[in-house]
Amino acid sequence: MSKSIFRAAAAAAALLGLSMPALADFSGYYAVGNWTQACSPAGCADDNGSVSLLGAPASIELVGSDTDSGEFSRRDFTILTQAAGTVTFHWAYASSDSDPLYDPAWYWNGGQVQLTSDSGSTTQSGDVSFAVSAGQLIGFSIGTNDNQFGNATLTISQFSAPVPEPGSVAMMMLGLAGVAGAVARRRRQRRA
């Protein structure tokens, strides 16, 4: 690859990494079908937790497990960010267990960050905002430390995350087309 093509590709990648406006719900790139659902430990043979997408694109709901097994399990809902910028959301938590210590909830900002207070009430809520880079793992989780005495529910609404501006993508495509044209012109000149 020639140096000019390499520089143009680097410039295009930088354009995509710029801070972009946010999408204010679970749609577009962040549509619920693009997220990954997982359960830990691997397999989760004894887990009846779920992710409800019925409120999408306005909200999603993670429901913890309650199988009476006495075992830990966690339900995850994650995605990689499309651009650098800010992620914001409102969360509401309710546990039918007597103590939220047994049914924690988290959000993902590269790693897990606990939303719920172990010593708080069985209903909690708040707003979160944090910076992300392009390609960073974000998401939400609901867990159960004992799988007993009722489950907890985490509702995420007012979600927004960065997406590339259509103008930036168009500029990148024009730049790449210009580079391709310059390379083709240079090749023709060398042949002549």
VMD Tcl script that draws the C-alpha trace (Angstrom):
set ca {
  {0.00 0.00 0.00}
  {1.44 3.38 -0.95}
  {2.05 6.04 1.69}
  {-0.65 8.32 0.23}
  {-3.30 5.61 0.43}
  {-2.19 4.76 3.97}
  {-2.43 8.44 5.02}
  {-5.89 8.79 3.46}
  {-7.12 5.64 5.22}
  {-5.75 6.95 8.54}
  {-7.50 10.30 7.99}
  {-10.77 8.51 7.20}
  {-10.45 6.41 10.37}
  {-9.82 9.59 12.37}
  {-12.98 11.13 10.92}
  {-15.02 8.18 12.15}
  {-13.49 8.50 15.62}
  {-14.55 12.12 16.10}
  {-17.21 12.97 18.65}
  {-20.59 12.67 16.97}
  {-24.18 13.44 17.89}
  {-26.07 10.77 19.79}
  {-29.03 8.64 18.85}
  {-31.69 8.98 21.53}
  {-33.17 5.49 21.71}
  {-32.62 1.83 20.82}
  {-32.84 2.30 17.04}
  {-30.56 2.60 14.02}
  {-27.17 1.06 14.76}
  {-28.29 0.62 18.40}
  {-31.51 -1.22 17.48}
  {-32.12 -4.07 19.89}
  {-31.47 -6.69 17.20}
  {-27.83 -5.52 16.98}
  {-27.10 -6.15 20.66}
  {-25.69 -9.37 22.09}
  {-27.50 -11.21 24.87}
  {-25.47 -13.51 27.07}
  {-25.73 -15.36 30.34}
  {-22.94 -16.08 32.84}
  {-21.61 -18.48 33.92}
  {-21.37 -19.95 30.42}
  {-24.46 -21.87 29.45}
  {-26.59 -20.76 32.42}
  {-28.40 -24.08 32.55}
  {-30.18 -22.97 35.72}
  {-31.19 -19.40 34.81}
  {-34.62 -18.08 33.88}
  {-33.62 -14.42 33.49}
  {-34.42 -12.54 30.31}
  {-34.12 -9.33 28.31}
  {-37.50 -7.89 27.36}
  {-37.49 -5.82 24.18}
  {-41.23 -5.07 24.22}
  {-40.67 -1.40 25.13}
  {-38.09 -0.84 22.37}
  {-37.05 1.47 20.91}
  {-37.96 3.63 23.93}
  {-36.73 1.20 26.61}
  {-35.47 -2.29 27.38}
  {-35.86 -4.38 30.52}
  {-33.47 -6.93 32.01}
  {-35.08 -9.43 34.37}
  {-32.91 -11.41 36.77}
  {-33.18 -15.12 37.42}
  {-35.06 -16.73 40.33}
  {-34.82 -20.52 40.05}
  {-34.26 -21.29 43.75}
  {-30.90 -22.87 42.89}
  {-28.81 -20.81 45.31}
  {-26.30 -20.21 42.47}
  {-25.00 -16.98 40.90}
  {-26.04 -16.00 37.38}
  {-25.95 -12.80 35.33}
  {-27.85 -11.68 32.21}
  {-25.92 -9.30 29.87}
  {-27.05 -7.06 26.99}
  {-24.04 -5.50 25.20}
  {-22.89 -3.78 21.99}
  {-19.77 -2.07 20.64}
  {-20.05 1.70 20.19}
  {-20.07 2.98 16.65}
  {-18.24 6.27 17.30}
  {-16.57 8.25 20.06}
  {-18.80 10.49 22.16}
  {-21.08 10.29 25.18}
  {-23.48 7.55 26.30}
  {-26.40 8.59 28.51}
  {-29.35 6.71 29.93}
  {-31.90 6.62 32.73}
  {-32.18 3.46 34.81}
  {-34.87 2.18 37.17}
  {-34.36 -0.88 39.36}
  {-36.83 -2.88 41.43}
  {-36.14 -6.07 43.38}
  {-38.69 -8.41 44.91}
  {-35.86 -9.80 47.07}
  {-35.55 -8.26 50.55}
  {-32.05 -6.89 49.90}
  {-30.59 -5.45 46.65}
  {-27.22 -6.93 47.68}
  {-28.47 -10.25 46.30}
  {-29.66 -8.87 42.93}
  {-27.16 -6.24 41.68}
  {-27.35 -4.36 38.36}
  {-24.47 -2.96 36.30}
  {-23.68 -1.00 33.19}
  {-20.68 -1.63 30.94}
  {-18.18 1.14 30.23}
  {-15.34 -0.97 28.90}
  {-15.78 -2.97 32.15}
  {-18.63 -3.42 34.63}
  {-19.74 -0.54 36.86}
  {-22.36 -1.29 39.51}
  {-25.51 0.83 39.28}
  {-27.29 -0.38 42.39}
  {-26.30 0.31 45.95}
  {-26.02 -2.91 47.98}
  {-27.27 -1.06 51.06}
  {-29.99 0.88 49.18}
  {-33.71 0.25 48.95}
  {-35.33 -2.39 46.77}
  {-36.25 0.37 44.30}
  {-33.52 2.63 42.95}
  {-33.05 4.84 39.90}
  {-30.76 7.42 38.37}
  {-29.16 8.93 35.30}
  {-25.74 8.00 33.92}
  {-23.47 9.72 31.42}
  {-19.97 8.64 30.38}
  {-17.51 9.13 27.52}
  {-16.70 6.30 25.12}
  {-14.31 5.70 22.25}
  {-15.31 4.05 18.97}
  {-15.51 0.27 19.27}
  {-15.87 0.27 23.07}
  {-18.08 -2.36 24.75}
  {-21.14 -0.86 26.45}
  {-24.26 -2.48 27.86}
  {-26.27 -3.51 30.88}
  {-26.44 -6.50 33.23}
  {-28.70 -7.85 35.95}
  {-27.45 -10.51 38.32}
  {-28.51 -12.72 41.14}
  {-26.11 -13.88 43.82}
  {-28.48 -16.54 45.16}
  {-31.22 -17.19 42.55}
  {-33.71 -17.14 45.43}
  {-36.37 -15.03 47.16}
  {-37.50 -13.14 44.05}
  {-35.81 -11.50 41.11}
  {-34.90 -7.94 40.16}
  {-35.72 -5.88 37.08}
  {-33.54 -3.20 35.47}
  {-35.27 -0.85 33.02}
  {-33.14 1.31 30.72}
  {-34.75 4.32 29.00}
  {-33.68 7.66 27.50}
  {-30.70 5.82 26.03}
  {-28.41 7.73 23.69}
  {-25.06 6.78 22.20}
  {-22.77 8.29 19.56}
  {-23.19 7.59 15.86}
  {-21.17 8.97 12.95}
  {-22.68 12.04 11.31}
  {-23.86 11.31 7.77}
  {-21.72 14.25 6.61}
  {-18.57 12.73 8.13}
  {-19.23 9.40 6.46}
  {-19.87 11.17 3.14}
  {-16.66 13.19 3.55}
  {-14.73 10.00 4.25}
  {-16.17 8.32 1.15}
  {-15.33 11.36 -1.00}
  {-11.81 11.40 0.40}
  {-11.32 7.71 -0.36}
  {-12.72 8.22 -3.89}
  {-10.28 11.11 -4.36}
  {-7.37 8.96 -3.20}
  {-8.40 6.15 -5.55}
  {-8.61 8.65 -8.42}
  {-5.17 10.07 -7.62}
  {-3.65 6.58 -7.50}
  {-5.26 5.68 -10.84}
  {-4.00 8.95 -12.40}
  {-0.47 8.31 -11.09}
  {-0.49 4.79 -12.57}
  {-1.63 6.12 -15.96}
  {1.15 8.75 -15.88}
  {3.78 6.10 -15.10}
  {2.63 3.95 -18.04}
  {2.76 6.84 -20.51}
}
mol new
graphics top color blue
foreach p $ca { graphics top sphere $p radius 0.5 }
foreach p [lrange $ca 0 end-1] q [lrange $ca 1 end] { graphics top cylinder $p $q radius 0.2 }
display resetview
